[in-house]
Amino acid sequence: SLRRGGALQVMEAFEAAERKPKPNPQLLFSDVYREMPPNLRRQQEQLERHLQRYGEHYNLQHFQ
């Protein structure tokens, strides 16, 4: 049926997207402001500390 075929296409597209490298997490903080506001700078530092401490729990090799 069309409904079943559509679901299959969605799942195939999802699986293909999951295999692609993910954007670098630092891009969360760039290309938004010319100068990063202090609150975002703190968040970026928190992310860096978090990844240093718990990085082994993330598949960081999947990121560009």
Legacy VTK file of the C-alpha trace (Angstrom):
# vtk DataFile Version 3.0
C-alpha trace
ASCII
DATASET POLYDATA
POINTS 64 float
0.000 0.000 0.000
0.981 3.630 -0.402
1.013 4.108 3.343
3.382 1.194 3.884
5.640 2.314 1.018
5.759 5.827 2.434
6.781 4.534 5.844
9.536 2.464 4.238
10.851 5.517 2.373
10.877 7.527 5.599
12.805 4.819 7.439
15.312 4.475 4.587
15.864 8.249 4.551
16.244 8.263 8.337
18.822 5.455 8.238
20.784 7.217 5.479
20.812 10.447 7.485
21.970 8.616 10.617
25.021 7.272 8.741
26.197 10.760 7.755
28.707 12.567 9.993
27.048 14.916 12.436
27.971 18.616 12.513
30.670 19.676 14.926
29.033 20.510 18.300
30.891 23.828 18.307
28.611 24.966 15.481
25.910 25.361 18.120
27.758 28.499 19.166
28.956 29.974 15.894
27.363 31.783 12.967
24.655 33.332 15.121
26.179 36.447 16.621
29.090 38.569 15.489
30.273 38.573 19.114
29.152 35.742 21.341
27.077 36.903 24.336
28.412 35.953 27.776
25.623 33.438 28.432
26.470 31.495 25.262
30.173 31.635 26.054
29.394 30.046 29.448
27.282 27.367 27.772
30.080 26.620 25.327
32.543 26.270 28.196
30.104 23.989 30.033
29.766 21.786 26.951
33.542 21.565 26.584
33.943 20.588 30.258
31.110 18.074 29.961
32.667 16.429 26.904
36.076 16.323 28.558
34.573 14.597 31.568
31.979 12.348 29.913
33.141 12.207 26.297
33.512 8.436 26.379
29.716 8.169 26.634
29.226 9.869 23.255
30.079 8.636 19.778
32.202 11.692 19.060
33.813 9.977 16.073
30.469 10.461 14.283
30.950 14.234 14.381
32.837 16.249 11.797
LINES 1 65
64 0 1 2 3 4 5 6 7 8 9 10 11 12 13 14 15 16 17 18 19 20 21 22 23 24 25 26 27 28 29 30 31 32 33 34 35 36 37 38 39 40 41 42 43 44 45 46 47 48 49 50 51 52 53 54 55 56 57 58 59 60 61 62 63
